[in-house]
Amino acid sequence: MWICEYRYEPAIIGAGGREICTALAKLLVETKGGDSAFLEKESKLDTCGSVSLAHRKFMTDIAPCSKANLPAVRLHGIGGSTNMLDEVGTLNTVLKDGKIRKVHAYVYDAPIGNTKEILLLSLRSTWDSKIDLMYHVEESLKGNVSPLRFRDGILDDYKKNMPEDRKQFNKMARKIHNSNKSAMDITSESEAYKEYSSERVNEPNIVLVGMLAGHKLVIADSKKTENQWRIDDGNGCMNLPTENYASALIAPGVTQQSSYEEHLSLMTNDGDTVKTNC
């Protein structure tokens, strides 16, 4: 079945380019003399990689895989298979605040293409170490090799800069999600609602619906009550003997008939009826 031509986008996305996802890692390493030193190395962030690989010069605590409770592995790729990788070490990545985040990697000392000393982080290592992958994808496509950026603190910054009304909305959403009550039930239990309710119109023949433009919105309990409001306001437009009444004038000499169901009246906060063209 052929898809209609209009469903196709006009441009075709290319098959690829020379770019790969890279970042500049700051590592804490040991020198040949046994001292500690910082070293910067371009790291490849390989979302298709199942294991992390690194030259031994970038790692500490190198030992057989069995001591780290990791299996020995053999890599299979386009170029064929490798020898068994049976050693693992620790990459000591330095965070922005100076803390060290440790990542296991298999020792791989052989050159790969033009890279003589490899440092490659697998998908799992990239995710578990909280590297901001999408940031480095974008930077790499721009031709930049940016220092490793981690996701630590990004959520805290977002929460810190969140507008107050959004915070209140999220707070209410959590309450609704974590309880068996409706939004109206939760709202009616709030201090703001209780304060508002204490100022409600207290008359037997009206029901407070809400507020509109600074006025109390109420509904009458009967046609007779509403008619009396209109008479008090100087508009005796309801026909008491029948169920119908002449509504507001639509145009000179033209009236519209409608049956009584529910008619709303606007009342000011001091109880005076707001004049309506009835």
Secondary structure, DSSP 4 states (H G I P E B T S, - for coil): -PPPGGGS-SS---S--S---EEEEEEEEE-TTS-EEEEEEEEEE-TT-SS-EE-GGG-EEEEEGGGGT---B--EETTEEPPPB-EEEEEEEEPTTS-EEEEEEEE--S-BTTBSS-EEE-HHHHHHTTB-HHHHHHHHHTT--PBP-B-TTHHHHHHHT--HHHHHHHHHHHHHHTSSS-HHHHHHTSHHHHHHHHTS---TTEEEEEEETTEEEEEESSHHHHHHHHHHTT-----TTSSEEE---SBTTB--EEE-S--EEEE-TTSPBPP---
